[in-house]
């Protein structure tokens, strides 16, 4: 991180978190972020579900909810981007304040509630996406929807033609009853609808499923069974947690999903358990803030990783630093390619 970025981060942390986030997106669009493009090497290049990634370090959904900074983000070092979540209709989300920093824990709690501009506006922006970037969309459901399962298929039908992959997000804790869709029967029905919508696309794209970190191992096994049967292409593990153990500061008991460093161990253990139940590729999310943590996720069974909250504390240059550091770790341990390292340290987490 350079001096200018340190000054900018210090200034942004003095401002309300949600306002600060909006300013960060504007700064990126103004050309104030990294601009050298994705980090890549023979060791870092990887494939997931037919997607060719220059490196396995991705931006998680939620940072660019409305796909307003695609060009700028594609230059920051990430190997792939996920935007959204998008819902069929625009919605304001939950009342403010709804985003809280836990600086001592290098964490955040949010209860946004899928605030977004709606699928039509987001699809229009995605249609103007930069060439060469791998960009996916997180699919969501409207809070007041009477058929939340149908919402996912609706968004995929509208936005599928302008993205490289789509993620079914049934694991946000901030939309009432959404996590109920992770149950075996409900999830099977939902994924059937989504996969039917994918089959109807002129260019069928990979579909991923994002799960919560608060599932029991039995529930993880059921999710894996349904995922395998559905024909989806990968699982993202995990979303934010409702756990509050060991937190510090005045915001530790706020309602919402916890992300950042306190989630790292829990989400990695879920990832490891999931890898024992499925051969589908897994994308590891939760507490990734360094090259070593990205490497731990990969060695635990992830084919790629994503991050978001760490950017609040480490800045946009973190994507490049993690990818370059991961390359060095792979070289140190004699791996010719990141795919060779996947699952090589799973026993450390079992």
C-alpha positions as CSV (number, residue, x, y, z in Angstrom):
1,X,0.0,0.0,0.0
2,X,1.4,3.4,-1.0
3,X,1.4,6.5,1.1
4,X,-1.5,8.1,-0.9
5,X,-3.7,5.0,-0.3
6,X,-2.9,5.0,3.4
7,X,-3.9,8.6,3.7
8,X,-7.1,7.9,1.7
9,X,-8.0,5.0,3.9
10,X,-7.4,6.9,7.1
11,X,-9.7,9.7,5.8
12,X,-12.5,7.3,4.7
13,X,-12.4,5.6,8.1
14,X,-13.4,8.9,9.8
15,X,-16.6,8.9,7.8
16,X,-19.8,6.9,8.2
17,X,-19.1,3.4,6.7
18,X,-21.8,3.4,4.1
19,X,-20.9,6.9,2.9
20,X,-17.3,6.0,2.9
21,X,-18.0,3.0,0.7
22,X,-19.8,5.2,-1.8
23,X,-16.9,7.6,-1.9
24,X,-14.5,4.6,-2.5
25,X,-16.4,3.6,-5.6
26,X,-16.4,7.2,-6.9
27,X,-12.6,7.4,-6.2
28,X,-12.1,4.2,-8.2
29,X,-14.1,5.6,-11.1
30,X,-12.1,8.8,-11.0
31,X,-8.9,6.7,-11.6
32,X,-7.5,6.9,-8.0
33,X,-7.2,3.1,-7.6
34,X,-4.7,0.6,-9.0
35,X,-4.8,0.5,-12.8
36,X,-2.3,-2.2,-13.9
37,X,-4.8,-5.0,-14.5
38,X,-5.0,-8.6,-13.2
39,X,-1.9,-10.2,-11.7
40,X,-1.1,-13.4,-13.6
41,X,1.5,-16.1,-14.1
42,X,1.6,-19.8,-15.2
43,X,1.2,-20.7,-11.5
44,X,-1.8,-18.5,-11.0
45,X,-3.8,-19.2,-14.1
46,X,-6.7,-21.5,-13.3
47,X,-10.1,-22.7,-14.6
48,X,-13.3,-23.0,-12.7
49,X,-16.4,-24.3,-14.5
50,X,-14.9,-23.5,-17.8
51,X,-14.0,-19.9,-16.8
52,X,-10.4,-19.0,-17.5
53,X,-9.1,-16.9,-14.7
54,X,-5.8,-15.0,-14.8
55,X,-5.5,-15.6,-11.0
56,X,-7.8,-17.2,-8.4
57,X,-8.3,-14.1,-6.3
58,X,-11.8,-12.6,-6.8
59,X,-13.9,-9.7,-5.5
60,X,-16.9,-10.9,-3.5
61,X,-20.4,-9.7,-4.1
62,X,-21.6,-6.7,-2.2
63,X,-18.7,-4.3,-2.9
64,X,-20.1,-3.2,-6.3
65,X,-23.8,-3.9,-5.8
66,X,-25.0,-2.0,-8.8
67,X,-22.2,-2.7,-11.3
68,X,-21.1,0.9,-11.3
69,X,-17.3,0.5,-11.2
70,X,-16.7,-2.5,-13.5
71,X,-14.0,-0.9,-15.6
72,X,-12.0,0.4,-12.6
73,X,-12.3,-2.8,-10.6
74,X,-11.1,-4.9,-13.6
75,X,-7.8,-3.1,-13.4
76,X,-7.1,-3.5,-9.7
77,X,-5.5,-7.0,-9.8
78,X,-8.4,-9.3,-9.2
79,X,-8.7,-12.4,-11.4
80,X,-12.5,-12.2,-11.4
81,X,-15.3,-10.0,-10.1
82,X,-18.8,-10.7,-8.7
83,X,-21.3,-7.8,-8.5
84,X,-24.8,-7.6,-7.0
85,X,-26.8,-8.9,-5.4
86,X,-29.5,-8.0,-7.9
87,X,-33.2,-8.5,-7.3
88,X,-36.0,-8.3,-9.9
89,X,-37.2,-4.9,-8.6
90,X,-35.1,-2.1,-7.2
91,X,-35.4,-1.9,-3.4
92,X,-33.9,0.4,-0.8
93,X,-32.9,-2.3,1.7
94,X,-33.1,-2.0,5.5
95,X,-33.1,1.3,7.4
96,X,-29.8,3.1,8.0
97,X,-27.4,2.8,9.8
98,X,-26.8,-0.7,8.5
99,X,-23.1,-1.1,8.1
100,X,-20.7,-1.1,11.1
101,X,-16.9,-1.3,11.3
102,X,-15.2,-3.4,14.0
103,X,-11.7,-2.1,13.6
104,X,-10.2,-3.9,16.5
105,X,-11.4,-7.2,14.9
106,X,-10.7,-6.2,11.3
107,X,-14.3,-7.0,10.7
108,X,-17.7,-5.5,9.7
109,X,-21.4,-6.2,10.4
110,X,-23.9,-5.4,7.8
111,X,-27.7,-5.6,7.5
112,X,-28.1,-4.0,4.1
113,X,-31.0,-6.2,3.0
114,X,-30.2,-6.5,-0.8
115,X,-30.4,-2.7,-1.5
116,X,-29.9,-2.4,-5.2
117,X,-31.1,-0.6,-8.4
118,X,-32.9,-3.7,-9.7
119,X,-32.0,-6.2,-12.5
120,X,-32.9,-3.9,-15.4
121,X,-30.5,-1.1,-14.4
122,X,-27.8,-3.6,-13.4
123,X,-28.1,-5.5,-16.7
124,X,-27.8,-2.3,-18.7
125,X,-24.5,-1.5,-17.0
126,X,-23.2,-5.1,-17.3
127,X,-23.9,-4.9,-21.1
128,X,-21.2,-2.1,-21.2
129,X,-18.7,-4.3,-19.2
130,X,-15.0,-4.1,-20.0
131,X,-13.5,-6.6,-22.5
132,X,-11.5,-9.5,-21.1
133,X,-12.8,-9.3,-17.5
134,X,-14.5,-12.3,-15.9
135,X,-17.6,-10.9,-14.3
136,X,-20.4,-12.7,-12.4
137,X,-23.6,-11.6,-10.8
138,X,-25.0,-12.5,-7.4
139,X,-28.7,-13.3,-7.7
140,X,-31.1,-12.1,-4.9
141,X,-34.8,-12.1,-4.0
142,X,-37.0,-9.1,-3.2
143,X,-37.8,-8.7,0.4
144,X,-41.6,-8.5,-0.2
145,X,-41.6,-11.3,-2.9
146,X,-44.3,-13.9,-2.5
147,X,-42.1,-16.4,-4.5
148,X,-38.5,-15.8,-3.6
149,X,-37.4,-18.9,-5.5
150,X,-38.8,-17.6,-8.7
151,X,-36.9,-14.3,-8.2
152,X,-33.6,-16.0,-8.7
153,X,-34.7,-17.5,-12.0
154,X,-36.1,-14.1,-13.1
155,X,-32.9,-12.3,-12.5
156,X,-30.8,-15.0,-14.3
157,X,-33.1,-14.8,-17.3
158,X,-32.7,-11.0,-17.5
159,X,-29.0,-10.8,-16.7
160,X,-27.5,-14.1,-17.8
161,X,-26.7,-12.9,-21.3
162,X,-24.4,-10.2,-20.0
163,X,-22.4,-12.1,-17.3
164,X,-19.9,-15.0,-17.2
165,X,-21.4,-16.7,-14.2
166,X,-24.3,-16.3,-11.7
167,X,-24.4,-17.1,-8.0
168,X,-27.6,-18.2,-6.2
169,X,-27.5,-16.4,-2.9
170,X,-29.7,-18.2,-0.3
171,X,-27.4,-17.4,2.5
172,X,-27.7,-13.7,3.3
173,X,-28.9,-13.3,6.9
174,X,-30.5,-10.0,6.1
175,X,-33.6,-11.0,4.1
176,X,-36.3,-12.6,6.2
177,X,-36.7,-16.4,5.6
178,X,-34.1,-16.4,2.8
179,X,-31.9,-18.9,4.6
180,X,-34.9,-21.2,4.9
181,X,-34.2,-21.9,1.2
182,X,-31.1,-23.8,2.2
183,X,-33.3,-26.7,3.4
184,X,-33.0,-29.8,1.3
185,X,-36.5,-29.7,-0.4
186,X,-36.7,-26.0,-0.8
187,X,-33.1,-25.8,-2.2
188,X,-33.8,-28.6,-4.7
189,X,-36.9,-26.8,-6.0
190,X,-35.2,-23.5,-6.2
191,X,-32.2,-24.9,-8.1
192,X,-34.4,-26.7,-10.5
193,X,-36.1,-23.4,-11.4
194,X,-32.7,-21.7,-11.8
195,X,-31.2,-24.4,-13.9
196,X,-34.3,-24.4,-16.2
197,X,-33.8,-20.7,-16.6
198,X,-30.1,-21.3,-17.5
199,X,-31.0,-23.9,-20.0
200,X,-33.2,-21.4,-21.8
201,X,-30.3,-18.9,-22.2
202,X,-28.8,-18.6,-25.7
203,X,-25.4,-18.9,-24.0
204,X,-25.8,-21.1,-20.8
205,X,-23.4,-19.9,-18.1
206,X,-22.0,-21.5,-15.0
207,X,-24.2,-21.3,-11.9
208,X,-22.7,-21.2,-8.4
209,X,-24.4,-21.6,-5.0
210,X,-23.4,-19.5,-2.0
211,X,-24.0,-21.1,1.4
212,X,-23.9,-19.8,5.0
213,X,-21.2,-20.6,7.5
214,X,-23.7,-21.4,10.2
215,X,-24.8,-24.8,8.9
216,X,-24.2,-28.1,10.8
217,X,-22.1,-30.7,9.1
218,X,-25.3,-32.7,8.4
219,X,-26.8,-29.7,6.7
220,X,-23.6,-29.2,4.7
221,X,-23.9,-32.8,3.5
222,X,-27.5,-32.2,2.5
223,X,-26.6,-29.0,0.6
224,X,-23.8,-30.9,-1.2
225,X,-26.2,-33.7,-2.1
226,X,-28.7,-31.3,-3.6
227,X,-26.0,-29.3,-5.3
228,X,-24.5,-32.4,-7.0
229,X,-27.9,-33.5,-8.2
230,X,-28.9,-30.1,-9.5
231,X,-26.1,-29.8,-12.0
232,X,-24.7,-26.5,-10.7
233,X,-21.0,-25.8,-11.3
234,X,-19.5,-24.7,-8.0
235,X,-20.2,-23.7,-4.4
236,X,-19.1,-20.5,-2.7
237,X,-18.3,-21.0,1.0
238,X,-19.3,-18.9,2.8
239,X,-21.5,-15.9,3.3
240,X,-21.5,-13.8,6.5
241,X,-22.2,-15.3,10.0
242,X,-24.6,-14.6,12.8
243,X,-21.9,-15.7,15.3
244,X,-20.7,-12.9,17.6
245,X,-18.1,-14.8,19.7
246,X,-15.0,-12.9,20.8
247,X,-15.8,-9.5,19.2
248,X,-14.8,-6.1,20.6
249,X,-16.1,-2.6,20.5
250,X,-19.4,-0.8,20.6
251,X,-20.9,-2.4,17.5
252,X,-20.2,-6.1,18.4
253,X,-23.9,-6.9,19.1
254,X,-25.4,-5.2,16.1
255,X,-27.9,-7.3,14.1
256,X,-26.7,-8.5,10.7
257,X,-24.0,-10.6,9.1
258,X,-20.4,-10.5,10.4
259,X,-17.6,-10.6,7.9
260,X,-13.8,-10.2,8.1
261,X,-11.1,-11.8,10.2
262,X,-13.3,-13.4,12.8
263,X,-15.0,-15.4,10.1
264,X,-11.8,-16.9,8.7
265,X,-11.5,-20.1,10.8
266,X,-15.2,-20.9,10.8
267,X,-15.7,-20.4,7.0
268,X,-12.6,-22.4,6.3
269,X,-13.8,-25.3,8.4
270,X,-17.1,-25.3,6.5
271,X,-15.1,-25.3,3.3
272,X,-13.2,-28.3,4.4
273,X,-16.3,-30.2,5.5
274,X,-17.9,-29.3,2.2
275,X,-14.9,-30.6,0.3
276,X,-15.5,-34.0,2.0
277,X,-19.0,-34.2,0.6
278,X,-18.6,-33.0,-3.0
279,X,-16.2,-32.9,-5.9
280,X,-17.7,-29.6,-7.2
281,X,-15.2,-26.7,-7.2
282,X,-15.4,-24.6,-4.1
283,X,-14.7,-20.8,-3.9
284,X,-13.5,-19.9,-0.4
285,X,-14.7,-16.6,1.1
286,X,-14.6,-15.3,4.7
287,X,-11.7,-13.5,6.4
288,X,-9.3,-13.5,3.5
289,X,-6.9,-10.6,4.2
290,X,-3.5,-11.9,3.2
291,X,-1.7,-14.2,0.7
292,X,-1.2,-16.7,3.5
293,X,-5.0,-16.8,4.3
294,X,-5.8,-17.2,0.6
295,X,-3.3,-20.1,0.4
296,X,-4.8,-21.7,3.5
297,X,-8.3,-21.6,1.9
298,X,-6.8,-23.2,-1.3
299,X,-5.0,-25.9,0.6
300,X,-8.1,-26.6,2.6
301,X,-10.0,-27.3,-0.7
302,X,-10.8,-24.1,-2.5
303,X,-10.1,-23.7,-6.2
304,X,-10.3,-19.9,-5.8
305,X,-11.0,-17.3,-3.2
306,X,-12.9,-14.0,-2.8
307,X,-12.5,-11.0,-0.5
308,X,-14.4,-7.8,0.4
309,X,-14.1,-6.7,4.0
310,X,-10.3,-6.8,4.0
311,X,-10.4,-4.0,1.4
312,X,-11.8,-1.7,4.1
313,X,-8.6,-2.1,6.1
314,X,-6.0,-3.0,3.4
315,X,-7.2,-0.9,0.5
316,X,-7.7,-1.8,-3.2
317,X,-4.0,-2.6,-3.6
318,X,-4.6,-5.7,-1.4
319,X,-5.9,-7.7,-4.4
320,X,-2.6,-7.3,-6.2
321,X,-0.6,-8.0,-3.0
322,X,-2.5,-11.2,-2.3
323,X,-2.2,-12.5,-5.8
324,X,1.5,-11.8,-6.0
325,X,2.0,-13.3,-2.5
326,X,0.1,-16.4,-3.5
327,X,2.3,-16.8,-6.5
328,X,5.4,-16.7,-4.3
329,X,3.9,-19.3,-1.9
330,X,3.1,-21.7,-4.7
331,X,6.6,-21.3,-6.0
332,X,8.1,-21.8,-2.6
333,X,6.2,-25.1,-2.1
334,X,7.0,-26.4,-5.6
335,X,3.5,-26.2,-7.1
336,X,3.5,-25.6,-10.9
337,X,-0.1,-24.4,-10.8
338,X,-2.6,-23.4,-8.1
339,X,-4.8,-26.3,-9.1
340,X,-2.1,-28.6,-7.8
341,X,-2.3,-27.0,-4.3
342,X,-6.1,-27.4,-4.0
343,X,-6.9,-29.6,-1.0
344,X,-3.2,-30.3,-0.2
345,X,-3.5,-29.1,3.4
346,X,-7.1,-30.3,4.1
347,X,-5.9,-32.5,6.9
348,X,-4.9,-29.4,8.8
349,X,-8.5,-28.5,9.2
350,X,-10.1,-31.8,9.9
